[in-house]
Every structure is written in C-alpha cells, then in structure tokens.
Amino acid sequence: MSEHTPTFSSVHASARLADTPLVKCRSDWWLVTPSGSLRATDPHFIGELDGFAAALALADQAVAEAVTGQRAGQKAER
C-alpha cells in the first residue's frame, strides 16, 4: 500500500462523500472500507463522482445561505 493510500481509520466521516465510503484524496477518488482501499480508475465514474461532489457542495452552500438569511430576517424582526 502506498503512503498516499487512505485507510479506513485515517479518514474522518466528514471527509466522506455523502456518508458513503468514497473519499477524494489529493486528485484521486478512493473506496475506503475496513477491509482495504481501492482507487477509482474509470474516467466516466470519476467524472460522475466529481459532478456529484460539486452538486453537493453547491447544495450545502445554498442551505447555509438560506439559514443565514433566515437568521438575519429573524434578528431584523426583533
């Protein structure tokens, strides 16, 4: 195993893609399980993972902005 191969115990839950065993480490996607790690090599699959991760990041940002807007609105009402 390479020194750059993520292990199950070294990956925090927050680093996983949407509570899956998928993790992006540097520029590679990895399937990380207690029994071992497997690097994704299929270009189409990697593209899908990148697109899904980008969509999740945008959704997280939109939710954060909505919550911030709600809080600002509640403070203005007081």
mmCIF file of the N, C-alpha and C atoms, coordinates in Angstrom:
data_MODEL
# 
_entry.id   MODEL 
# 
loop_
_atom_site.group_PDB 
_atom_site.id 
_atom_site.type_symbol 
_atom_site.label_atom_id 
_atom_site.label_alt_id 
_atom_site.label_comp_id 
_atom_site.label_asym_id 
_atom_site.label_entity_id 
_atom_site.label_seq_id 
_atom_site.pdbx_PDB_ins_code 
_atom_site.Cartn_x 
_atom_site.Cartn_y 
_atom_site.Cartn_z 
_atom_site.occupancy 
_atom_site.B_iso_or_equiv 
_atom_site.pdbx_formal_charge 
_atom_site.auth_seq_id 
_atom_site.auth_comp_id 
_atom_site.auth_asym_id 
_atom_site.auth_atom_id 
_atom_site.pdbx_PDB_model_num 
ATOM 1   N N  . MET A 1 1  ? 0.854   -1.179 0.000   1.00 0.00 ? 1  MET A N  1 
ATOM 2   C CA . MET A 1 1  ? 0.000   0.000  0.000   1.00 0.00 ? 1  MET A CA 1 
ATOM 3   C C  . MET A 1 1  ? 0.898   1.239  0.000   1.00 0.00 ? 1  MET A C  1 
ATOM 4   N N  . SER A 1 2  ? 0.582   2.179  -0.840  1.00 0.00 ? 2  SER A N  1 
ATOM 5   C CA . SER A 1 2  ? 1.338   3.421  -0.946  1.00 0.00 ? 2  SER A CA 1 
ATOM 6   C C  . SER A 1 2  ? 1.132   4.272  0.299   1.00 0.00 ? 2  SER A C  1 
ATOM 7   N N  . GLU A 1 3  ? 2.075   5.139  0.588   1.00 0.00 ? 3  GLU A N  1 
ATOM 8   C CA . GLU A 1 3  ? 1.926   6.043  1.730   1.00 0.00 ? 3  GLU A CA 1 
ATOM 9   C C  . GLU A 1 3  ? 0.786   7.035  1.524   1.00 0.00 ? 3  GLU A C  1 
ATOM 10  N N  . HIS A 1 4  ? 0.311   7.182  0.284   1.00 0.00 ? 4  HIS A N  1 
ATOM 11  C CA . HIS A 1 4  ? -0.778  8.111  -0.024  1.00 0.00 ? 4  HIS A CA 1 
ATOM 12  C C  . HIS A 1 4  ? -2.143  7.421  -0.083  1.00 0.00 ? 4  HIS A C  1 
ATOM 13  N N  . THR A 1 5  ? -2.165  6.113  0.172   1.00 0.00 ? 5  THR A N  1 
ATOM 14  C CA . THR A 1 5  ? -3.424  5.373  0.172   1.00 0.00 ? 5  THR A CA 1 
ATOM 15  C C  . THR A 1 5  ? -4.164  5.638  1.478   1.00 0.00 ? 5  THR A C  1 
ATOM 16  N N  . PRO A 1 6  ? -5.381  6.176  1.392   1.00 0.00 ? 6  PRO A N  1 
ATOM 17  C CA . PRO A 1 6  ? -6.128  6.418  2.630   1.00 0.00 ? 6  PRO A CA 1 
ATOM 18  C C  . PRO A 1 6  ? -6.571  5.096  3.261   1.00 0.00 ? 6  PRO A C  1 
ATOM 19  N N  . THR A 1 7  ? -6.606  5.062  4.561   1.00 0.00 ? 7  THR A N  1 
ATOM 20  C CA . THR A 1 7  ? -7.097  3.885  5.276   1.00 0.00 ? 7  THR A CA 1 
ATOM 21  C C  . THR A 1 7  ? -8.394  4.255  5.981   1.00 0.00 ? 7  THR A C  1 
ATOM 22  N N  . PHE A 1 8  ? -9.165  3.260  6.312   1.00 0.00 ? 8  PHE A N  1 
ATOM 23  C CA . PHE A 1 8  ? -10.459 3.485  6.957   1.00 0.00 ? 8  PHE A CA 1 
ATOM 24  C C  . PHE A 1 8  ? -10.291 4.290  8.244   1.00 0.00 ? 8  PHE A C  1 
ATOM 25  N N  . SER A 1 9  ? -9.290  3.948  9.034   1.00 0.00 ? 9  SER A N  1 
ATOM 26  C CA . SER A 1 9  ? -9.095  4.624  10.317  1.00 0.00 ? 9  SER A CA 1 
ATOM 27  C C  . SER A 1 9  ? -8.535  6.038  10.156  1.00 0.00 ? 9  SER A C  1 
ATOM 28  N N  . SER A 1 10 ? -7.960  6.349  8.990   1.00 0.00 ? 10 SER A N  1 
ATOM 29  C CA . SER A 1 10 ? -7.372  7.679  8.803   1.00 0.00 ? 10 SER A CA 1 
ATOM 30  C C  . SER A 1 10 ? -8.345  8.681  8.181   1.00 0.00 ? 10 SER A C  1 
ATOM 31  N N  . VAL A 1 11 ? -9.509  8.208  7.777   1.00 0.00 ? 11 VAL A N  1 
ATOM 32  C CA . VAL A 1 11 ? -10.473 9.076  7.096   1.00 0.00 ? 11 VAL A CA 1 
ATOM 33  C C  . VAL A 1 11 ? -11.601 9.442  8.056   1.00 0.00 ? 11 VAL A C  1 
ATOM 34  N N  . HIS A 1 12 ? -11.773 10.728 8.296   1.00 0.00 ? 12 HIS A N  1 
ATOM 35  C CA . HIS A 1 12 ? -12.865 11.200 9.143   1.00 0.00 ? 12 HIS A CA 1 
ATOM 36  C C  . HIS A 1 12 ? -14.186 11.085 8.386   1.00 0.00 ? 12 HIS A C  1 
ATOM 37  N N  . ALA A 1 13 ? -15.247 10.875 9.106   1.00 0.00 ? 13 ALA A N  1 
ATOM 38  C CA . ALA A 1 13 ? -16.568 10.737 8.495   1.00 0.00 ? 13 ALA A CA 1 
ATOM 39  C C  . ALA A 1 13 ? -16.920 11.969 7.667   1.00 0.00 ? 13 ALA A C  1 
ATOM 40  N N  . SER A 1 14 ? -16.492 13.141 8.093   1.00 0.00 ? 14 SER A N  1 
ATOM 41  C CA . SER A 1 14 ? -16.814 14.371 7.362   1.00 0.00 ? 14 SER A CA 1 
ATOM 42  C C  . SER A 1 14 ? -16.096 14.452 6.020   1.00 0.00 ? 14 SER A C  1 
ATOM 43  N N  . ALA A 1 15 ? -15.065 13.642 5.825   1.00 0.00 ? 15 ALA A N  1 
ATOM 44  C CA . ALA A 1 15 ? -14.337 13.653 4.549   1.00 0.00 ? 15 ALA A CA 1 
ATOM 45  C C  . ALA A 1 15 ? -14.995 12.751 3.507   1.00 0.00 ? 15 ALA A C  1 
ATOM 46  N N  . ARG A 1 16 ? -15.934 11.946 3.937   1.00 0.00 ? 16 ARG A N  1 
ATOM 47  C CA . ARG A 1 16 ? -16.583 11.005 3.019   1.00 0.00 ? 16 ARG A CA 1 
ATOM 48  C C  . ARG A 1 16 ? -17.630 11.733 2.178   1.00 0.00 ? 16 ARG A C  1 
ATOM 49  N N  . LEU A 1 17 ? -17.859 11.221 0.998   1.00 0.00 ? 17 LEU A N  1 
ATOM 50  C CA . LEU A 1 17 ? -18.844 11.801 0.085   1.00 0.00 ? 17 LEU A CA 1 
ATOM 51  C C  . LEU A 1 17 ? -20.235 11.346 0.500   1.00 0.00 ? 17 LEU A C  1 
ATOM 52  N N  . ALA A 1 18 ? -20.998 12.239 1.096   1.00 0.00 ? 18 ALA A N  1 
ATOM 53  C CA . ALA A 1 18 ? -22.408 11.986 1.454   1.00 0.00 ? 18 ALA A CA 1 
ATOM 54  C C  . ALA A 1 18 ? -22.601 10.678 2.216   1.00 0.00 ? 18 ALA A C  1 
ATOM 55  N N  . ASP A 1 19 ? -21.814 10.478 3.251   1.00 0.00 ? 19 ASP A N  1 
ATOM 56  C CA . ASP A 1 19 ? -21.927 9.292  4.111   1.00 0.00 ? 19 ASP A CA 1 
ATOM 57  C C  . ASP A 1 19 ? -21.688 7.980  3.373   1.00 0.00 ? 19 ASP A C  1 
ATOM 58  N N  . THR A 1 20 ? -20.922 8.029  2.292   1.00 0.00 ? 20 THR A N  1 
ATOM 59  C CA . THR A 1 20 ? -20.532 6.812  1.577   1.00 0.00 ? 20 THR A CA 1 
ATOM 60  C C  . THR A 1 20 ? -19.082 6.494  1.933   1.00 0.00 ? 20 THR A C  1 
ATOM 61  N N  . PRO A 1 21 ? -18.573 5.364  1.519   1.00 0.00 ? 21 PRO A N  1 
ATOM 62  C CA . PRO A 1 21 ? -17.161 5.067  1.766   1.00 0.00 ? 21 PRO A CA 1 
ATOM 63  C C  . PRO A 1 21 ? -16.230 5.701  0.723   1.00 0.00 ? 21 PRO A C  1 
ATOM 64  N N  . LEU A 1 22 ? -16.742 6.643  -0.053  1.00 0.00 ? 22 LEU A N  1 
ATOM 65  C CA . LEU A 1 22 ? -15.931 7.299  -1.082  1.00 0.00 ? 22 LEU A CA 1 
ATOM 66  C C  . LEU A 1 22 ? -15.255 8.541  -0.521  1.00 0.00 ? 22 LEU A C  1 
ATOM 67  N N  . VAL A 1 23 ? -13.961 8.663  -0.829  1.00 0.00 ? 23 VAL A N  1 
ATOM 68  C CA . VAL A 1 23 ? -13.155 9.772  -0.319  1.00 0.00 ? 23 VAL A CA 1 
ATOM 69  C C  . VAL A 1 23 ? -12.274 10.294 -1.448  1.00 0.00 ? 23 VAL A C  1 
ATOM 70  N N  . LYS A 1 24 ? -12.150 11.616 -1.551  1.00 0.00 ? 24 LYS A N  1 
ATOM 71  C CA . LYS A 1 24 ? -11.209 12.188 -2.513  1.00 0.00 ? 24 LYS A CA 1 
ATOM 72  C C  . LYS A 1 24 ? -9.942  12.552 -1.765  1.00 0.00 ? 24 LYS A C  1 
ATOM 73  N N  . CYS A 1 25 ? -8.854  11.958 -2.160  1.00 0.00 ? 25 CYS A N  1 
ATOM 74  C CA . CYS A 1 25 ? -7.553  12.169 -1.536  1.00 0.00 ? 25 CYS A CA 1 
ATOM 75  C C  . CYS A 1 25 ? -6.608  12.679 -2.616  1.00 0.00 ? 25 CYS A C  1 
ATOM 76  N N  . ARG A 1 26 ? -6.187  13.938 -2.449  1.00 0.00 ? 26 ARG A N  1 
ATOM 77  C CA . ARG A 1 26 ? -5.439  14.640 -3.488  1.00 0.00 ? 26 ARG A CA 1 
ATOM 78  C C  . ARG A 1 26 ? -6.331  14.703 -4.730  1.00 0.00 ? 26 ARG A C  1 
ATOM 79  N N  . SER A 1 27 ? -5.938  14.134 -5.826  1.00 0.00 ? 27 SER A N  1 
ATOM 80  C CA . SER A 1 27 ? -6.788  14.204 -7.024  1.00 0.00 ? 27 SER A CA 1 
ATOM 81  C C  . SER A 1 27 ? -7.461  12.870 -7.342  1.00 0.00 ? 27 SER A C  1 
ATOM 82  N N  . ASP A 1 28 ? -7.346  11.899 -6.444  1.00 0.00 ? 28 ASP A N  1 
ATOM 83  C CA . ASP A 1 28 ? -7.896  10.559 -6.680  1.00 0.00 ? 28 ASP A CA 1 
ATOM 84  C C  . ASP A 1 28 ? -9.099  10.277 -5.793  1.00 0.00 ? 28 ASP A C  1 
ATOM 85  N N  . TRP A 1 29 ? -10.072 9.545  -6.353  1.00 0.00 ? 29 TRP A N  1 
ATOM 86  C CA . TRP A 1 29 ? -11.201 9.046  -5.575  1.00 0.00 ? 29 TRP A CA 1 
ATOM 87  C C  . TRP A 1 29 ? -10.864 7.648  -5.095  1.00 0.00 ? 29 TRP A C  1 
ATOM 88  N N  . TRP A 1 30 ? -11.205 7.351  -3.837  1.00 0.00 ? 30 TRP A N  1 
ATOM 89  C CA . TRP A 1 30 ? -10.941 6.060  -3.230  1.00 0.00 ? 30 TRP A CA 1 
ATOM 90  C C  . TRP A 1 30 ? -12.208 5.499  -2.599  1.00 0.00 ? 30 TRP A C  1 
ATOM 91  N N  . LEU A 1 31 ? -12.385 4.197  -2.695  1.00 0.00 ? 31 LEU A N  1 
ATOM 92  C CA . LEU A 1 31 ? -13.377 3.465  -1.932  1.00 0.00 ? 31 LEU A CA 1 
ATOM 93  C C  . LEU A 1 31 ? -12.616 2.952  -0.716  1.00 0.00 ? 31 LEU A C  1 
ATOM 94  N N  . VAL A 1 32 ? -12.978 3.451  0.479   1.00 0.00 ? 32 VAL A N  1 
ATOM 95  C CA . VAL A 1 32 ? -12.231 3.125  1.692   1.00 0.00 ? 32 VAL A CA 1 
ATOM 96  C C  . VAL A 1 32 ? -13.139 2.354  2.636   1.00 0.00 ? 32 VAL A C  1 
ATOM 97  N N  . THR A 1 33 ? -12.752 1.115  2.932   1.00 0.00 ? 33 THR A N  1 
ATOM 98  C CA . THR A 1 33 ? -13.531 0.253  3.825   1.00 0.00 ? 33 THR A CA 1 
ATOM 99  C C  . THR A 1 33 ? -12.609 -0.317 4.896   1.00 0.00 ? 33 THR A C  1 
ATOM 100 N N  . PRO A 1 34 ? -13.175 -0.910 5.932   1.00 0.00 ? 34 PRO A N  1 
ATOM 101 C CA . PRO A 1 34 ? -12.318 -1.518 6.956   1.00 0.00 ? 34 PRO A CA 1 
ATOM 102 C C  . PRO A 1 34 ? -11.417 -2.620 6.400   1.00 0.00 ? 34 PRO A C  1 
ATOM 103 N N  . SER A 1 35 ? -11.826 -3.262 5.316   1.00 0.00 ? 35 SER A N  1 
ATOM 104 C CA . SER A 1 35 ? -11.018 -4.353 4.763   1.00 0.00 ? 35 SER A CA 1 
ATOM 105 C C  . SER A 1 35 ? -9.987  -3.890 3.729   1.00 0.00 ? 35 SER A C  1 
ATOM 106 N N  . GLY A 1 36 ? -9.986  -2.616 3.370   1.00 0.00 ? 36 GLY A N  1 
ATOM 107 C CA . GLY A 1 36 ? -8.986  -2.122 2.428   1.00 0.00 ? 36 GLY A CA 1 
ATOM 108 C C  . GLY A 1 36 ? -9.469  -0.925 1.636   1.00 0.00 ? 36 GLY A C  1 
ATOM 109 N N  . SER A 1 37 ? -8.592  -0.417 0.774   1.00 0.00 ? 37 SER A N  1 
ATOM 110 C CA . SER A 1 37 ? -8.891  0.756  -0.047  1.00 0.00 ? 37 SER A CA 1 
ATOM 111 C C  . SER A 1 37 ? -8.675  0.424  -1.520  1.00 0.00 ? 37 SER A C  1 
ATOM 112 N N  . LEU A 1 38 ? -9.518  1.005  -2.362  1.00 0.00 ? 38 LEU A N  1 
ATOM 113 C CA . LEU A 1 38 ? -9.441  0.770  -3.795  1.00 0.00 ? 38 LEU A CA 1 
ATOM 114 C C  . LEU A 1 38 ? -9.555  2.109  -4.510  1.00 0.00 ? 38 LEU A C  1 
ATOM 115 N N  . ARG A 1 39 ? -8.574  2.443  -5.350  1.00 0.00 ? 39 ARG A N  1 
ATOM 116 C CA . ARG A 1 39 ? -8.599  3.703  -6.084  1.00 0.00 ? 39 ARG A CA 1 
ATOM 117 C C  . ARG A 1 39 ? -9.498  3.572  -7.305  1.00 0.00 ? 39 ARG A C  1 
ATOM 118 N N  . ALA A 1 40 ? -10.354 4.557  -7.522  1.00 0.00 ? 40 ALA A N  1 
ATOM 119 C CA . ALA A 1 40 ? -11.210 4.580  -8.712  1.00 0.00 ? 40 ALA A CA 1 
ATOM 120 C C  . ALA A 1 40 ? -10.355 4.946  -9.917  1.00 0.00 ? 40 ALA A C  1 
ATOM 121 N N  . THR A 1 41 ? -10.505 4.190  -10.998 1.00 0.00 ? 41 THR A N  1 
ATOM 122 C CA . THR A 1 41 ? -9.694  4.439  -12.187 1.00 0.00 ? 41 THR A CA 1 
ATOM 123 C C  . THR A 1 41 ? -10.521 4.682  -13.444 1.00 0.00 ? 41 THR A C  1 
ATOM 124 N N  . ASP A 1 42 ? -11.811 4.389  -13.400 1.00 0.00 ? 42 ASP A N  1 
ATOM 125 C CA . ASP A 1 42 ? -12.657 4.562  -14.577 1.00 0.00 ? 42 ASP A CA 1 
ATOM 126 C C  . ASP A 1 42 ? -12.953 6.049  -14.787 1.00 0.00 ? 42 ASP A C  1 
ATOM 127 N N  . PRO A 1 43 ? -12.538 6.623  -15.930 1.00 0.00 ? 43 PRO A N  1 
ATOM 128 C CA . PRO A 1 43 ? -12.713 8.058  -16.149 1.00 0.00 ? 43 PRO A CA 1 
ATOM 129 C C  . PRO A 1 43 ? -14.176 8.514  -16.086 1.00 0.00 ? 43 PRO A C  1 
ATOM 130 N N  . HIS A 1 44 ? -15.099 7.714  -16.589 1.00 0.00 ? 44 HIS A N  1 
ATOM 131 C CA . HIS A 1 44 ? -16.512 8.089  -16.562 1.00 0.00 ? 44 HIS A CA 1 
ATOM 132 C C  . HIS A 1 44 ? -17.022 8.119  -15.119 1.00 0.00 ? 44 HIS A C  1 
ATOM 133 N N  . PHE A 1 45 ? -16.682 7.097  -14.360 1.00 0.00 ? 45 PHE A N  1 
ATOM 134 C CA . PHE A 1 45 ? -17.093 7.027  -12.962 1.00 0.00 ? 45 PHE A CA 1 
ATOM 135 C C  . PHE A 1 45 ? -16.504 8.202  -12.172 1.00 0.00 ? 45 PHE A C  1 
ATOM 136 N N  . ILE A 1 46 ? -15.239 8.498  -12.390 1.00 0.00 ? 46 ILE A N  1 
ATOM 137 C CA . ILE A 1 46 ? -14.572 9.618  -11.712 1.00 0.00 ? 46 ILE A CA 1 
ATOM 138 C C  . ILE A 1 46 ? -15.270 10.931 -12.068 1.00 0.00 ? 46 ILE A C  1 
ATOM 139 N N  . GLY A 1 47 ? -15.639 11.088 -13.328 1.00 0.00 ? 47 GLY A N  1 
ATOM 140 C CA . GLY A 1 47 ? -16.365 12.293 -13.745 1.00 0.00 ? 47 GLY A CA 1 
ATOM 141 C C  . GLY A 1 47 ? -17.706 12.422 -13.051 1.00 0.00 ? 47 GLY A C  1 
ATOM 142 N N  . GLU A 1 48 ? -18.405 11.290 -12.891 1.00 0.00 ? 48 GLU A N  1 
ATOM 143 C CA . GLU A 1 48 ? -19.683 11.292 -12.175 1.00 0.00 ? 48 GLU A CA 1 
ATOM 144 C C  . GLU A 1 48 ? -19.487 11.667 -10.706 1.00 0.00 ? 48 GLU A C  1 
ATOM 145 N N  . LEU A 1 49 ? -18.451 11.113 -10.081 1.00 0.00 ? 49 LEU A N  1 
ATOM 146 C CA . LEU A 1 49 ? -18.163 11.448 -8.687  1.00 0.00 ? 49 LEU A CA 1 
ATOM 147 C C  . LEU A 1 49 ? -17.836 12.932 -8.533  1.00 0.00 ? 49 LEU A C  1 
ATOM 148 N N  . ASP A 1 50 ? -17.025 13.464 -9.435  1.00 0.00 ? 50 ASP A N  1 
ATOM 149 C CA . ASP A 1 50 ? -16.681 14.895 -9.387  1.00 0.00 ? 50 ASP A CA 1 
ATOM 150 C C  . ASP A 1 50 ? -17.932 15.759 -9.532  1.00 0.00 ? 50 ASP A C  1 
ATOM 151 N N  . GLY A 1 51 ? -18.812 15.385 -10.466 1.00 0.00 ? 51 GLY A N  1 
ATOM 152 C CA . GLY A 1 51 ? -20.047 16.136 -10.676 1.00 0.00 ? 51 GLY A CA 1 
ATOM 153 C C  . GLY A 1 51 ? -20.966 16.069 -9.464  1.00 0.00 ? 51 GLY A C  1 
ATOM 154 N N  . PHE A 1 52 ? -21.072 14.888 -8.873  1.00 0.00 ? 52 PHE A N  1 
ATOM 155 C CA . PHE A 1 52 ? -21.912 14.717 -7.691  1.00 0.00 ? 52 PHE A CA 1 
ATOM 156 C C  . PHE A 1 52 ? -21.354 15.518 -6.514  1.00 0.00 ? 52 PHE A C  1 
ATOM 157 N N  . ALA A 1 53 ? -20.040 15.481 -6.335  1.00 0.00 ? 53 ALA A N  1 
ATOM 158 C CA . ALA A 1 53 ? -19.411 16.231 -5.240  1.00 0.00 ? 53 ALA A CA 1 
ATOM 159 C C  . ALA A 1 53 ? -19.614 17.732 -5.431  1.00 0.00 ? 53 ALA A C  1 
ATOM 160 N N  . ALA A 1 54 ? -19.508 18.200 -6.664  1.00 0.00 ? 54 ALA A N  1 
ATOM 161 C CA . ALA A 1 54 ? -19.725 19.624 -6.942  1.00 0.00 ? 54 ALA A CA 1 
ATOM 162 C C  . ALA A 1 54 ? -21.171 20.022 -6.656  1.00 0.00 ? 54 ALA A C  1 
ATOM 163 N N  . ALA A 1 55 ? -22.115 19.174 -7.058  1.00 0.00 ? 55 ALA A N  1 
ATOM 164 C CA . ALA A 1 55 ? -23.534 19.455 -6.801  1.00 0.00 ? 55 ALA A CA 1 
ATOM 165 C C  . ALA A 1 55 ? -23.829 19.479 -5.301  1.00 0.00 ? 55 ALA A C  1 
ATOM 166 N N  . LEU A 1 56 ? -23.235 18.564 -4.554  1.00 0.00 ? 56 LEU A N  1 
ATOM 167 C CA . LEU A 1 56 ? -23.421 18.557 -3.100  1.00 0.00 ? 56 LEU A CA 1 
ATOM 168 C C  . LEU A 1 56 ? -22.846 19.821 -2.464  1.00 0.00 ? 56 LEU A C  1 
ATOM 169 N N  . ALA A 1 57 ? -21.684 20.249 -2.942  1.00 0.00 ? 57 ALA A N  1 
ATOM 170 C CA . ALA A 1 57 ? -21.078 21.463 -2.398  1.00 0.00 ? 57 ALA A CA 1 
ATOM 171 C C  . ALA A 1 57 ? -21.967 22.675 -2.657  1.00 0.00 ? 57 ALA A C  1 
ATOM 172 N N  . LEU A 1 58 ? -22.552 22.757 -3.852  1.00 0.00 ? 58 LEU A N  1 
ATOM 173 C CA . LEU A 1 58 ? -23.470 23.863 -4.159  1.00 0.00 ? 58 LEU A CA 1 
ATOM 174 C C  . LEU A 1 58 ? -24.722 23.799 -3.290  1.00 0.00 ? 58 LEU A C  1 
ATOM 175 N N  . ALA A 1 59 ? -25.235 22.601 -3.078  1.00 0.00 ? 59 ALA A N  1 
ATOM 176 C CA . ALA A 1 59 ? -26.418 22.449 -2.231  1.00 0.00 ? 59 ALA A CA 1 
ATOM 177 C C  . ALA A 1 59 ? -26.103 22.843 -0.788  1.00 0.00 ? 59 ALA A C  1 
ATOM 178 N N  . ASP A 1 60 ? -24.962 22.426 -0.284  1.00 0.00 ? 60 ASP A N  1 
ATOM 179 C CA . ASP A 1 60 ? -24.555 22.803 1.071   1.00 0.00 ? 60 ASP A CA 1 
ATOM 180 C C  . ASP A 1 60 ? -24.437 24.314 1.204   1.00 0.00 ? 60 ASP A C  1 
ATOM 181 N N  . GLN A 1 61 ? -23.867 24.947 0.182   1.00 0.00 ? 61 GLN A N  1 
ATOM 182 C CA . GLN A 1 61 ? -23.713 26.405 0.196   1.00 0.00 ? 61 GLN A CA 1 
ATOM 183 C C  . GLN A 1 61 ? -25.082 27.089 0.181   1.00 0.00 ? 61 GLN A C  1 
ATOM 184 N N  . ALA A 1 62 ? -25.994 26.594 -0.637  1.00 0.00 ? 62 ALA A N  1 
ATOM 185 C CA . ALA A 1 62 ? -27.330 27.191 -0.718  1.00 0.00 ? 62 ALA A CA 1 
ATOM 186 C C  . ALA A 1 62 ? -28.068 27.059 0.610   1.00 0.00 ? 62 ALA A C  1 
ATOM 187 N N  . VAL A 1 63 ? -27.939 25.920 1.257   1.00 0.00 ? 63 VAL A N  1 
ATOM 188 C CA . VAL A 1 63 ? -28.587 25.730 2.561   1.00 0.00 ? 63 VAL A CA 1 
ATOM 189 C C  . VAL A 1 63 ? -27.980 26.683 3.588   1.00 0.00 ? 63 VAL A C  1 
ATOM 190 N N  . ALA A 1 64 ? -26.665 26.800 3.593   1.00 0.00 ? 64 ALA A N  1 
ATOM 191 C CA . ALA A 1 64 ? -26.004 27.702 4.540   1.00 0.00 ? 64 ALA A CA 1 
ATOM 192 C C  . ALA A 1 64 ? -26.455 29.144 4.323   1.00 0.00 ? 64 ALA A C  1 
ATOM 193 N N  . GLU A 1 65 ? -26.570 29.553 3.068   1.00 0.00 ? 65 GLU A N  1 
ATOM 194 C CA . GLU A 1 65 ? -27.017 30.917 2.768   1.00 0.00 ? 65 GLU A CA 1 
ATOM 195 C C  . GLU A 1 65 ? -28.470 31.123 3.186   1.00 0.00 ? 65 GLU A C  1 
ATOM 196 N N  . ALA A 1 66 ? -29.303 30.110 2.990   1.00 0.00 ? 66 ALA A N  1 
ATOM 197 C CA . ALA A 1 66 ? -30.712 30.215 3.380   1.00 0.00 ? 66 ALA A CA 1 
ATOM 198 C C  . ALA A 1 66 ? -30.839 30.326 4.896   1.00 0.00 ? 66 ALA A C  1 
ATOM 199 N N  . VAL A 1 67 ? -30.068 29.537 5.615   1.00 0.00 ? 67 VAL A N  1 
ATOM 200 C CA . VAL A 1 67 ? -30.106 29.587 7.079   1.00 0.00 ? 67 VAL A CA 1 
ATOM 201 C C  . VAL A 1 67 ? -29.609 30.949 7.567   1.00 0.00 ? 67 VAL A C  1 
ATOM 202 N N  . THR A 1 68 ? -28.540 31.444 6.971   1.00 0.00 ? 68 THR A N  1 
ATOM 203 C CA . THR A 1 68 ? -28.010 32.753 7.345   1.00 0.00 ? 68 THR A CA 1 
ATOM 204 C C  . THR A 1 68 ? -29.035 33.838 7.064   1.00 0.00 ? 68 THR A C  1 
ATOM 205 N N  . GLY A 1 69 ? -29.718 33.749 5.933   1.00 0.00 ? 69 GLY A N  1 
ATOM 206 C CA . GLY A 1 69 ? -30.756 34.715 5.584   1.00 0.00 ? 69 GLY A CA 1 
ATOM 207 C C  . GLY A 1 69 ? -31.921 34.671 6.557   1.00 0.00 ? 69 GLY A C  1 
ATOM 208 N N  . GLN A 1 70 ? -32.310 33.468 6.964   1.00 0.00 ? 70 GLN A N  1 
ATOM 209 C CA . GLN A 1 70 ? -33.399 33.329 7.938   1.00 0.00 ? 70 GLN A CA 1 
ATOM 210 C C  . GLN A 1 70 ? -33.015 33.964 9.264   1.00 0.00 ? 70 GLN A C  1 
ATOM 211 N N  . ARG A 1 71 ? -31.793 33.717 9.698   1.00 0.00 ? 71 ARG A N  1 
ATOM 212 C CA . ARG A 1 71 ? -31.343 34.282 10.979  1.00 0.00 ? 71 ARG A CA 1 
ATOM 213 C C  . ARG A 1 71 ? -31.294 35.806 10.918  1.00 0.00 ? 71 ARG A C  1 
ATOM 214 N N  . ALA A 1 72 ? -30.826 36.333 9.790   1.00 0.00 ? 72 ALA A N  1 
ATOM 215 C CA . ALA A 1 72 ? -30.764 37.792 9.644   1.00 0.00 ? 72 ALA A CA 1 
ATOM 216 C C  . ALA A 1 72 ? -32.164 38.377 9.648   1.00 0.00 ? 72 ALA A C  1 
ATOM 217 N N  . GLY A 1 73 ? -33.117 37.701 9.007   1.00 0.00 ? 73 GLY A N  1 
ATOM 218 C CA . GLY A 1 73 ? -34.504 38.145 8.983   1.00 0.00 ? 73 GLY A CA 1 
ATOM 219 C C  . GLY A 1 73 ? -35.134 38.106 10.356  1.00 0.00 ? 73 GLY A C  1 
ATOM 220 N N  . GLN A 1 74 ? -34.819 37.082 11.127  1.00 0.00 ? 74 GLN A N  1 
ATOM 221 C CA . GLN A 1 74 ? -35.363 36.979 12.483  1.00 0.00 ? 74 GLN A CA 1 
ATOM 222 C C  . GLN A 1 74 ? -34.813 38.080 13.389  1.00 0.00 ? 74 GLN A C  1 
ATOM 223 N N  . LYS A 1 75 ? -33.539 38.407 13.218  1.00 0.00 ? 75 LYS A N  1 
ATOM 224 C CA . LYS A 1 75 ? -32.937 39.475 14.028  1.00 0.00 ? 75 LYS A CA 1 
ATOM 225 C C  . LYS A 1 75 ? -33.540 40.829 13.666  1.00 0.00 ? 75 LYS A C  1 
ATOM 226 N N  . ALA A 1 76 ? -33.833 41.023 12.370  1.00 0.00 ? 76 ALA A N  1 
ATOM 227 C CA . ALA A 1 76 ? -34.405 42.300 11.930  1.00 0.00 ? 76 ALA A CA 1 
ATOM 228 C C  . ALA A 1 76 ? -35.818 42.487 12.471  1.00 0.00 ? 76 ALA A C  1 
ATOM 229 N N  . GLU A 1 77 ? -36.538 41.389 12.692  1.00 0.00 ? 77 GLU A N  1 
ATOM 230 C CA . GLU A 1 77 ? -37.911 41.449 13.193  1.00 0.00 ? 77 GLU A CA 1 
ATOM 231 C C  . GLU A 1 77 ? -37.965 41.821 14.678  1.00 0.00 ? 77 GLU A C  1 
ATOM 232 N N  . ARG A 1 78 ? -36.878 41.610 15.389  1.00 0.00 ? 78 ARG A N  1 
ATOM 233 C CA . ARG A 1 78 ? -36.864 41.857 16.845  1.00 0.00 ? 78 ARG A CA 1 
ATOM 234 C C  . ARG A 1 78 ? -36.831 43.290 17.183  1.00 0.00 ? 78 ARG A C  1 
# 
